[in-house]
Amino acid sequence: MRKHSGMKPQDIVILLKIIVLEKQPWRQLDLANSLFISTFEVSNSLHRCVFARLIDENMNNPFRNSLLEFLVHGLKYVYPVKPSGLIKGMLTAHSAPPLSQMINSSSESYVWPDVEGRGNGQGIEPLYANAPKAAKQDPKLYQLLTLIDALRVGRSREQNLAVIELKKRIEHSE
């Protein structure tokens, strides 16, 4: 049996990617390539997720309600973020869709550092270093990642809206 040393940020990104894929068949190699992570790390991640009871023993079906519970109630404590100075980057949190379409805010914008990014705002570290690269290739994953950033850095209003949107995208029959 593998030793469990706690969850890692990429574990969340991997679970979100599996959710985005819905019922499409996937292999660990597919996840690795789409998330810019090694297949070894994908395998380790899936084993950690089984141990944490966030995915079934076959490593195919995330336990959506459990994942949602962790995201809503634990993510900002386990993976906190502190905004940096103003930088150029890829919009995230309430500065990116879907929340940017609901909140007309002239307050601060948040971005992941990215020289090719189209936004300017306070820099925040993405949940996983290669998450922005993966998000550029997958709009649905991008939306989920921006919503969880709203949980990590947002005020009550942004967090509450993020929870509603996450439920729409994550919660359905397990």
C-alpha positions in Angstrom: 0.0 0.0 0.0 1.3 3.5 -0.9 2.0 5.9 1.9 -0.4 8.8 1.9 1.3 12.2 2.5 -1.6 14.5 2.0 -3.3 16.0 -1.0 -1.4 18.2 -3.5 -2.9 21.1 -5.5 -2.6 19.1 -8.8 -4.9 16.5 -7.3 -7.7 19.0 -7.5 -6.9 20.0 -11.0 -6.8 16.4 -12.1 -10.2 15.7 -10.5 -11.7 18.8 -12.2 -10.3 17.7 -15.6 -12.0 14.3 -15.1 -15.2 16.0 -14.3 -14.9 18.2 -17.4 -14.4 15.1 -19.5 -17.7 13.8 -18.3 -18.3 10.4 -19.7 -15.6 10.6 -22.4 -13.0 7.7 -22.0 -9.6 8.8 -20.8 -6.3 7.3 -19.9 -3.8 8.6 -17.4 -1.6 9.6 -20.4 -4.4 11.7 -21.7 -4.7 13.5 -18.4 -0.9 14.0 -18.2 -0.7 15.5 -21.7 -3.6 17.8 -21.2 -2.5 19.1 -17.8 1.2 19.2 -18.5 2.1 16.8 -15.8 3.9 13.5 -15.8 1.9 10.2 -16.0 3.7 9.1 -12.8 2.3 12.1 -11.0 -1.2 11.5 -12.4 -1.0 8.0 -11.0 0.2 9.2 -7.6 -2.5 11.8 -7.6 -5.3 9.4 -8.4 -4.1 7.1 -5.5 -4.1 10.1 -3.1 -7.7 10.9 -4.3 -8.8 7.4 -3.7 -7.3 7.5 -0.2 -9.0 10.9 0.5 -12.3 9.4 -0.8 -12.6 11.9 -3.6 -12.7 9.3 -6.4 -13.8 5.7 -6.6 -11.5 2.7 -6.3 -11.4 2.3 -10.1 -10.1 5.9 -10.3 -12.8 6.7 -12.9 -15.6 8.5 -11.1 -14.9 11.5 -8.8 -17.2 11.7 -5.8 -18.6 15.0 -6.9 -20.4 16.0 -3.6 -17.3 15.2 -1.6 -15.1 17.2 -3.9 -17.6 20.1 -3.8 -17.6 20.0 0.0 -13.8 20.1 0.1 -13.6 23.0 -2.4 -16.3 25.1 -0.7 -15.2 24.5 2.9 -11.5 23.6 2.8 -9.7 24.8 -0.3 -9.0 28.4 0.9 -7.5 27.0 4.1 -5.4 24.3 2.5 -4.3 26.3 -0.5 -4.4 29.9 0.5 -3.3 32.7 -1.8 -2.1 36.2 -1.2 -2.3 38.6 -4.1 0.9 40.3 -5.3 1.5 43.6 -7.1 0.0 44.5 -10.4 1.2 42.3 -13.3 0.2 41.2 -16.8 -1.5 37.8 -16.9 -4.5 35.6 -17.5 -7.7 36.7 -15.8 -9.0 34.6 -12.9 -11.3 34.6 -9.9 -14.2 37.1 -10.4 -12.2 38.9 -13.1 -12.8 36.0 -15.6 -15.9 34.2 -16.8 -18.3 33.1 -15.6 -18.2 35.5 -12.6 -17.1 38.5 -14.6 -20.4 38.3 -16.5 -22.3 38.5 -13.2 -20.2 41.0 -11.3 -19.8 44.5 -12.6 -16.9 45.5 -10.5 -14.4 48.2 -10.9 -12.4 46.9 -8.0 -9.2 44.9 -8.3 -8.7 42.3 -11.0 -6.8 39.1 -10.4 -4.5 37.4 -12.9 -2.3 34.4 -13.1 1.2 35.5 -14.2 1.4 35.0 -17.9 3.5 37.1 -20.4 0.9 36.3 -23.1 -2.0 37.2 -20.9 -4.5 39.9 -21.9 -5.3 41.2 -18.5 -3.7 43.3 -15.9 -4.3 42.9 -12.2 -3.0 41.6 -8.9 -1.1 38.5 -9.5 -2.1 35.3 -7.7 -0.4 32.0 -7.8 -2.5 29.4 -9.7 -3.6 26.3 -7.8 -1.1 24.3 -9.9 1.8 25.8 -11.8 0.7 24.5 -15.2 -3.0 25.2 -14.7 -2.9 28.3 -16.9 -1.4 26.3 -19.8 -4.1 23.6 -19.4 -6.8 26.2 -19.0 -5.8 27.8 -22.3 -6.6 24.5 -24.1 -9.9 23.8 -22.2 -12.4 26.5 -21.6 -14.5 24.4 -19.2 -11.5 23.6 -17.0 -10.6 27.3 -17.1 -14.0 28.2 -15.7 -13.7 25.7 -12.9 -10.2 27.0 -12.0 -11.4 30.6 -12.0 -14.3 29.7 -9.8 -12.1 28.0 -7.2 -9.7 31.0 -7.3 -12.8 33.1 -6.4 -13.1 30.8 -3.3 -9.5 31.3 -2.5 -9.2 35.1 -2.9 -12.7 36.5 -3.2 -14.9 38.3 -0.8 -18.2 36.9 0.5 -20.2 37.9 -2.6 -17.7 36.4 -5.0 -17.4 33.3 -2.9 -21.1 32.8 -2.7 -21.5 33.2 -6.5 -18.6 30.8 -7.1 -20.3 28.2 -4.9 -23.5 28.5 -6.9 -21.6 28.2 -10.2 -19.5 25.3 -9.0 -22.5 23.4 -7.9 -24.0 23.8 -11.4 -20.9 22.5 -13.0 -19.9 19.7 -10.6 -22.9 18.4 -8.8 -24.9 15.8 -10.6 -25.4 12.1 -10.1 -22.3 10.3 -8.9 
